[in-house]
Amino acid sequence: MKLLVDLRVLMAYAFKEDPHHRHAEAFFGSAEEEKMEIHVVSSIIFEAEALWLAGKVNVPLQEWLSFISDIVTSPVLSKIEIDEKLYANHVKLYRKFGGDFTYFDSFHAAAAMTTRYPLLTTDSKLLSASEIPTKNLKTYS
């Protein structure tokens, strides 16, 4: 099975104080057992940077840099590069949902639509969009 994960899933796994940490631990345990392929969109690094710089993540710089390094170097996370088709889907989704999706959420959604890999997330707006293949992280426990 191939899945796409968003930044919320990675943060939930990395930071024990995250309310979804146990679900993320269960997911990654299951992914290892079932030999799932886990993918992220390459823009995830810029999303993480924007969150940290805006002060929306209360994590010391060194801990944050370690988290980013883990994403970049992880052999478990396959990177999906943004190509013409993915970018076109991103722009269409961002305009269609009129700001309901963040700029970066529309990249995750576009990647899910382009690859047909379900997007694992806790984002209720993404989960409720019928044209985007999604899976709720909370189903893992």
KEZAFI-541156 format. One record per residue (C-alpha): x negated, y, z negated; residue in one letter; chain; residue number from 1. Coordinates in pm, 1 decimal, padded with zeros to 6 digits. Example, Ala and Ser with C-alpha at 12.3 -4.5 7.8 and 13.67 -1.06 7.14 Angstrom:
pt u->-01230.0, v->-00450.0, w->-00780.0, type->A, mol->A, seq->1
pt u->-01367.0, v->-00106.0, w->-00714.0, type->S, mol->A, seq->2
END
This chain:
pt u->00000.0, v->00000.0, w->00000.0, type->M, mol->A, seq->1
pt u->-00116.4, v->00351.0, w->00081.2, type->K, mol->A, seq->2
pt u->-00018.6, v->00649.8, w->-00133.1, type->L, mol->A, seq->3
pt u->-00094.0, v->01018.9, w->-00129.1, type->L, mol->A, seq->4
pt u->-00134.3, v->01189.5, w->-00467.1, type->V, mol->A, seq->5
pt u->-00107.3, v->01556.4, w->-00551.5, type->D, mol->A, seq->6
pt u->-00305.9, v->01764.1, w->-00798.2, type->L, mol->A, seq->7
pt u->-00047.4, v->01711.8, w->-01072.4, type->R, mol->A, seq->8
pt u->-00116.9, v->01337.9, w->-01069.2, type->V, mol->A, seq->9
pt u->-00494.1, v->01383.0, w->-01085.1, type->L, mol->A, seq->10
pt u->-00467.8, v->01637.4, w->-01367.2, type->M, mol->A, seq->11
pt u->-00230.5, v->01410.3, w->-01559.7, type->A, mol->A, seq->12
pt u->-00484.8, v->01130.8, w->-01533.4, type->Y, mol->A, seq->13
pt u->-00788.2, v->01342.3, w->-01621.1, type->A, mol->A, seq->14
pt u->-00648.9, v->01536.3, w->-01916.6, type->F, mol->A, seq->15
pt u->-00510.6, v->01335.5, w->-02209.5, type->K, mol->A, seq->16
pt u->-00299.4, v->01626.4, w->-02335.3, type->E, mol->A, seq->17
pt u->-00100.3, v->01633.9, w->-02010.8, type->D, mol->A, seq->18
pt u->00261.8, v->01524.7, w->-02072.2, type->P, mol->A, seq->19
pt u->00238.8, v->01274.9, w->-01784.7, type->H, mol->A, seq->20
pt u->-00097.9, v->01124.7, w->-01884.5, type->H, mol->A, seq->21
pt u->00041.4, v->00781.1, w->-01977.3, type->R, mol->A, seq->22
pt u->00226.1, v->00759.3, w->-01643.3, type->H, mol->A, seq->23
pt u->-00092.0, v->00851.4, w->-01455.6, type->A, mol->A, seq->24
pt u->-00295.5, v->00594.3, w->-01648.2, type->E, mol->A, seq->25
pt u->-00033.7, v->00330.6, w->-01568.8, type->A, mol->A, seq->26
pt u->-00037.5, v->00429.7, w->-01200.5, type->F, mol->A, seq->27
pt u->-00415.4, v->00410.4, w->-01163.5, type->F, mol->A, seq->28
pt u->-00418.8, v->00077.9, w->-01349.4, type->G, mol->A, seq->29
pt u->-00153.9, v->-00056.0, w->-01114.0, type->S, mol->A, seq->30
pt u->-00333.2, v->00088.9, w->-00810.7, type->A, mol->A, seq->31
pt u->-00650.7, v->-00094.9, w->-00906.1, type->E, mol->A, seq->32
pt u->-00467.9, v->-00425.0, w->-00963.3, type->E, mol->A, seq->33
pt u->-00273.6, v->-00398.2, w->-00638.0, type->E, mol->A, seq->34
pt u->-00571.4, v->-00263.2, w->-00441.8, type->K, mol->A, seq->35
pt u->-00375.0, v->00042.5, w->-00327.0, type->M, mol->A, seq->36
pt u->-00536.2, v->00300.4, w->-00102.6, type->E, mol->A, seq->37
pt u->-00512.4, v->00642.6, w->-00267.9, type->I, mol->A, seq->38
pt u->-00539.3, v->00954.6, w->-00054.5, type->H, mol->A, seq->39
pt u->-00559.8, v->01328.8, w->-00118.5, type->V, mol->A, seq->40
pt u->-00539.0, v->01621.9, w->00120.6, type->V, mol->A, seq->41
pt u->-00871.5, v->01804.7, w->00150.6, type->S, mol->A, seq->42
pt u->-00702.6, v->02134.0, w->00049.5, type->S, mol->A, seq->43
pt u->-00657.4, v->01993.2, w->-00303.0, type->I, mol->A, seq->44
pt u->-00992.0, v->02145.4, w->-00406.3, type->I, mol->A, seq->45
pt u->-00873.4, v->02494.5, w->-00311.6, type->F, mol->A, seq->46
pt u->-00545.0, v->02436.3, w->-00493.8, type->E, mol->A, seq->47
pt u->-00737.3, v->02337.2, w->-00805.5, type->A, mol->A, seq->48
pt u->-00962.4, v->02640.9, w->-00774.5, type->E, mol->A, seq->49
pt u->-00665.1, v->02876.4, w->-00737.1, type->A, mol->A, seq->50
pt u->-00497.2, v->02730.6, w->-01047.5, type->L, mol->A, seq->51
pt u->-00809.7, v->02758.4, w->-01259.3, type->W, mol->A, seq->52
pt u->-00900.6, v->03110.3, w->-01141.1, type->L, mol->A, seq->53
pt u->-00542.9, v->03228.7, w->-01206.4, type->A, mol->A, seq->54
pt u->-00573.7, v->03105.9, w->-01564.2, type->G, mol->A, seq->55
pt u->-00297.1, v->02848.1, w->-01523.7, type->K, mol->A, seq->56
pt u->-00521.0, v->02570.4, w->-01653.6, type->V, mol->A, seq->57
pt u->-00660.3, v->02605.2, w->-02002.9, type->N, mol->A, seq->58
pt u->-00976.0, v->02398.3, w->-01961.5, type->V, mol->A, seq->59
pt u->-01335.9, v->02510.7, w->-02022.7, type->P, mol->A, seq->60
pt u->-01536.9, v->02575.1, w->-01706.8, type->L, mol->A, seq->61
pt u->-01774.5, v->02277.8, w->-01747.0, type->Q, mol->A, seq->62
pt u->-01484.6, v->02036.7, w->-01800.7, type->E, mol->A, seq->63
pt u->-01305.6, v->02181.8, w->-01497.6, type->W, mol->A, seq->64
pt u->-01617.7, v->02152.8, w->-01279.9, type->L, mol->A, seq->65
pt u->-01654.5, v->01790.5, w->-01387.4, type->S, mol->A, seq->66
pt u->-01291.6, v->01726.5, w->-01289.4, type->F, mol->A, seq->67
pt u->-01347.9, v->01882.3, w->-00945.9, type->I, mol->A, seq->68
pt u->-01670.6, v->01686.2, w->-00900.1, type->S, mol->A, seq->69
pt u->-01481.6, v->01364.6, w->-00976.0, type->D, mol->A, seq->70
pt u->-01226.7, v->01446.0, w->-00703.4, type->I, mol->A, seq->71
pt u->-01496.0, v->01529.1, w->-00448.5, type->V, mol->A, seq->72
pt u->-01715.8, v->01227.0, w->-00517.6, type->T, mol->A, seq->73
pt u->-01460.3, v->00961.2, w->-00612.3, type->S, mol->A, seq->74
pt u->-01487.6, v->00646.1, w->-00401.3, type->P, mol->A, seq->75
pt u->-01124.7, v->00572.7, w->-00495.9, type->V, mol->A, seq->76
pt u->-00980.6, v->00887.4, w->-00334.6, type->L, mol->A, seq->77
pt u->-00981.8, v->00896.2, w->00045.0, type->S, mol->A, seq->78
pt u->-00970.7, v->01248.4, w->00184.6, type->K, mol->A, seq->79
pt u->-00721.5, v->01344.1, w->00453.2, type->I, mol->A, seq->80
pt u->-00862.7, v->01628.3, w->00658.8, type->E, mol->A, seq->81
pt u->-00634.2, v->01898.5, w->00790.4, type->I, mol->A, seq->82
pt u->-00593.3, v->01863.3, w->01164.4, type->D, mol->A, seq->83
pt u->-00366.7, v->02038.4, w->01414.8, type->E, mol->A, seq->84
pt u->-00063.9, v->01813.2, w->01352.7, type->K, mol->A, seq->85
pt u->-00087.9, v->01830.2, w->00974.3, type->L, mol->A, seq->86
pt u->-00132.3, v->02207.5, w->00984.5, type->Y, mol->A, seq->87
pt u->00168.3, v->02249.7, w->01215.7, type->A, mol->A, seq->88
pt u->00382.3, v->02042.0, w->00975.8, type->N, mol->A, seq->89
pt u->00252.9, v->02250.6, w->00683.8, type->H, mol->A, seq->90
pt u->00356.9, v->02577.6, w->00848.8, type->V, mol->A, seq->91
pt u->00700.9, v->02441.4, w->00944.7, type->K, mol->A, seq->92
pt u->00765.7, v->02313.3, w->00592.2, type->L, mol->A, seq->93
pt u->00642.4, v->02630.0, w->00425.8, type->Y, mol->A, seq->94
pt u->00875.1, v->02841.4, w->00640.2, type->R, mol->A, seq->95
pt u->01169.1, v->02599.4, w->00614.2, type->K, mol->A, seq->96
pt u->01167.6, v->02580.0, w->00236.8, type->F, mol->A, seq->97
pt u->01133.1, v->02956.2, w->00201.5, type->G, mol->A, seq->98
pt u->00895.2, v->02955.7, w->-00089.7, type->G, mol->A, seq->99
pt u->01053.9, v->02660.5, w->-00274.0, type->D, mol->A, seq->100
pt u->00727.0, v->02482.2, w->-00206.8, type->F, mol->A, seq->101
pt u->00401.3, v->02643.2, w->-00301.4, type->T, mol->A, seq->102
pt u->00151.0, v->02698.6, w->-00024.6, type->Y, mol->A, seq->103
pt u->-00042.3, v->02390.8, w->-00138.2, type->F, mol->A, seq->104
pt u->00266.6, v->02175.6, w->-00199.1, type->D, mol->A, seq->105
pt u->00353.2, v->02224.3, w->00165.8, type->S, mol->A, seq->106
pt u->00012.4, v->02075.6, w->00259.0, type->F, mol->A, seq->107
pt u->00083.4, v->01769.9, w->00041.6, type->H, mol->A, seq->108
pt u->00429.9, v->01735.5, w->00195.5, type->A, mol->A, seq->109
pt u->00293.9, v->01779.2, w->00548.5, type->A, mol->A, seq->110
pt u->00031.9, v->01510.2, w->00485.2, type->A, mol->A, seq->111
pt u->00301.2, v->01272.5, w->00359.2, type->A, mol->A, seq->112
pt u->00513.5, v->01339.0, w->00667.4, type->M, mol->A, seq->113
pt u->00220.1, v->01309.6, w->00907.1, type->T, mol->A, seq->114
pt u->00074.0, v->00989.1, w->00761.0, type->T, mol->A, seq->115
pt u->00403.8, v->00843.8, w->00630.3, type->R, mol->A, seq->116
pt u->00222.2, v->00766.0, w->00303.7, type->Y, mol->A, seq->117
pt u->00456.1, v->00833.5, w->00010.3, type->P, mol->A, seq->118
pt u->00351.2, v->01134.2, w->-00196.3, type->L, mol->A, seq->119
pt u->00318.6, v->01048.5, w->-00564.9, type->L, mol->A, seq->120
pt u->00415.3, v->01354.3, w->-00769.9, type->T, mol->A, seq->121
pt u->00614.7, v->01489.2, w->-01062.7, type->T, mol->A, seq->122
pt u->00727.3, v->01795.7, w->-00867.1, type->D, mol->A, seq->123
pt u->01109.3, v->01795.3, w->-00863.9, type->S, mol->A, seq->124
pt u->01129.9, v->02010.4, w->-00549.7, type->K, mol->A, seq->125
pt u->00910.5, v->01773.8, w->-00352.4, type->L, mol->A, seq->126
pt u->01091.6, v->01469.6, w->-00491.1, type->L, mol->A, seq->127
pt u->01430.0, v->01608.2, w->-00386.6, type->S, mol->A, seq->128
pt u->01332.2, v->01687.9, w->-00024.5, type->A, mol->A, seq->129
pt u->01480.5, v->01401.9, w->00177.0, type->S, mol->A, seq->130
pt u->01249.8, v->01438.2, w->00478.5, type->E, mol->A, seq->131
pt u->00936.0, v->01387.5, w->00268.2, type->I, mol->A, seq->132
pt u->00842.4, v->01034.0, w->00161.5, type->P, mol->A, seq->133
pt u->00782.7, v->01060.3, w->-00212.2, type->T, mol->A, seq->134
pt u->00753.0, v->00853.3, w->-00526.1, type->K, mol->A, seq->135
pt u->00792.5, v->00979.6, w->-00882.1, type->N, mol->A, seq->136
pt u->00487.4, v->00933.7, w->-01105.4, type->L, mol->A, seq->137
pt u->00726.9, v->00880.7, w->-01397.4, type->K, mol->A, seq->138
pt u->00822.6, v->00539.7, w->-01255.3, type->T, mol->A, seq->139
pt u->00487.0, v->00411.5, w->-01384.6, type->Y, mol->A, seq->140
pt u->00469.5, v->00340.8, w->-01757.1, type->S, mol->A, seq->141
END
